Amino acid sequence: MARPVLTQSYNPYDAGLVGKSNPEFRLLELLPGAQGEQLRGHLSVAEIAASAQQFKALSYAWGSGSELCAILIVPPAGRPVEPHAVAITESLHTALIHLRDAEKPVRLWIDQICINQNNPEEKGAQVRLMGSIYAQAEQVLVWLGPSADESDSLMDAWGVVGQAAWDFGLEGYYTRERWPDLHRMINSPDPSNPKHADVLQHWFARPWFSRAWIVQEFCLCADTVFLCGTKSVPVEIVMLAIQLLRYAMGQLFTLFHAAVPLALLSETSDEPTSRLFSCRQRRRKLDRSDPDAEGDQLHALLRKLYVGRDTQVTLHRDRIFSLLFLAVDGPALEGLEPDYTHQTSPADDARILAAAARAMITNPATGRVDILCLAQFPKAPALAEAGLPSWAPDWRGNLRPSFYVRHEAVASPHLFAACGVHTAVKPLPGPDDEPSVLGLAGYKVDTVESVAPGEPWEDMAWDAVRFAGFFAQVDGLFELASRKALPRFYASEERRAEARWRVPVGDLYWTSAGGMQRLQNEGRVYHVQCWESVQLLAEGAVLSEEEGARRLREWGWKEKLERGEIGSEYRSSMEYVIGKKPFLTKEGYLGMGPAGVEVGDMVVVFCGGRIPFVLRPKEDGLVVPVNETGERERKLFEYIGEAYCDGVMDGEAVETGMLDEFYLA
């Protein structure tokens, strides 16, 4: 038979995707091939509602895109046209080489191929469908990359340990009798062995774990597996194995550092899967309609990805769009729809991030003023130049957690109530043509009069002289406050005096027995113990070794250390105010403000806000509507950051103050 004449080129994306009422998506049929052969495949169109479609969805790291490969998309039978080469990243090419079967086709959904990346309108529409696509897939394949750094051995270990835990029940290993079994399964006499630590570090450092889109891809399909090289392990099995490993590490740590509990080790762990598995477990419970199922709201998902984690995206707007389908409050957040029409525009990114912040802060059912705690500076340069409002988080990686974090998953009680009885946010109407302005009702506390000089309290690295200097800053401002008349929100001079020992830790105190709590009266004693020990060590830093040792003996360091009387837990609790500077207001309130706090800034409490915030008055104003007929001019403020302000953390400003209006730009 003569070969047909190829008269035209073939573009599988020409027909587009249609059907808003019954949306369509493409599927790739990866054709069989031998090692070294060119990747080839068919593209077909399916409907979201067609549950009969059997396919697997791929979750992977795109890679940098600097090295491009190709897959040939073969036209339907009978069409005499050349196959169409679709450019794909090297990382995807490697994944497809591993996934290709030698004898039968494999049906896959892959965003890089199944979405026309050159059509912004289609891209936005398909991103809105991605949650449904991953949820309907028969299996989600999490491709971590080729085998390397002994990953095969680690995948085998995940499978053995995790499957044993699955079969016997995880809790069954937390006993004296079964601990040796676990020990043998892990096959590591010393979990801290550097060799094993390196293998784990390499595995957790794979690029997939740092992508924003993985959370949605990872959480929606019941059958999800990790693929690494030729090894495959179900994600639930890996989850159990990692939990056991963390337990083993905790046991080892506790043997030598009994004062540090397992809970703290868990909270401070660097491994990236804990938050990921948390999102998956909460979503799977929701999909199963478990009685206690709640799922995660958008703010919770954003915190898990961007607070203390370096999660990566290509476009700033993807920080929001990658989580919308997974967020249980996504449908109720007004004005948030995936939009890639102007995907190279920083101004459009800034608009989307501001809209997301406004929706989360002002939503009538789930509004949260504490979103402001994550509007931190400096913002991403491109977004700052494009006009991202001061009150909108940019959700860049490694945001600092708020000094006050309540563990909502276990319904822990609130420790602060600066908003008093006004626990719901009260948004204010603003001009429709000013989307960068956010209006909130609240109460003015006071104006900042003095700020401690120098840098903010940046970290907990031990330096007795630096710790002593911080205490001296707080004490200096406290002395200035003591010369003022008793401020209106303090009930007595005795209560005002407590500011000296509450402020250095933001009135938050962590103990191994009780976790995080407000300081009680014994906090005065802990403060003195810490202050005295720090002063002693700071003074000893300039003494000879012999003289320093003599001073320690005279003070009774060894005996006090054994009795726990050197203020160690108080000093550890100073971590809560990292990134803040001591300040004093005109009336005499002492507090810890954001790094950028300046004289003249205003301390306010918003309705719905458990802690105060610092604002900076701007020179320009804003005309806002009043009722339906009139308008008036209001002052604009720049948002500076969260604060601890002693004397107003329990609703005092609300009880005696006057409700005011604040418009943030």
Buried (B, 14 or more C-beta within 10 A) or exposed (E): EEEEEEEEEBEBBEEEBEEEEEBBBBBBBBBEBEEEEEBBBBBBBBEBEEEEBEBBBBBBBBBEBEEEBEBBBBBEEEEEBEBBEBEBBBBBBBBBBBBBEEEEBBBBBBBBBBBBBEBBEBBBBBBBBBBBBBBBBEBBBBBBBBBEBBBBBBBEBBBBBBBBBBEEEBEBBEEEEBBEBBBEBBEBEEBEEEEBBEBBEBBBEBBBBBBBBBBBBBBBBEEBBBBBBEBEBBBBBBBBBBBBBBBBBBBEBBEEEEEBBBEBBBEEBEBBBBBBBBBBBBBBBBBEEEEEBEBBBBBBBBBBBBBBBEBBBEBBBBBBBBBBBBBBBBEBBEEBEBBBEBBEBBBBBBBBBBBBBBBBBBBEEBBBBBBBBBBBEEBBEBBBEBEBBBBBBBBBBEBBBBBBBBEEEEEEEEBBBBBBEBBEBBBBEBBEEBBBBBBBBBBBBBBBBBBBEEEBBEEEEEBBEBBBBBBBBBBBBBEEBBEBEEBBBBEEEEBBBBBBBBBBBBBBBBBEEEEBBEBEEEBBEBBBBBBBBBBBBBBBEEEEEEEBEEBBEEBEBEEBEEEEBBBBBBBBBBBBBBBBBBBBBEBBBBBBBBBBBBEEBBBBBBBBBBBBBBBBEBEEEBEBBEEEEEEEEBBBBBBBBBBBBBBBBBBBBBEEBEEEBBBBB
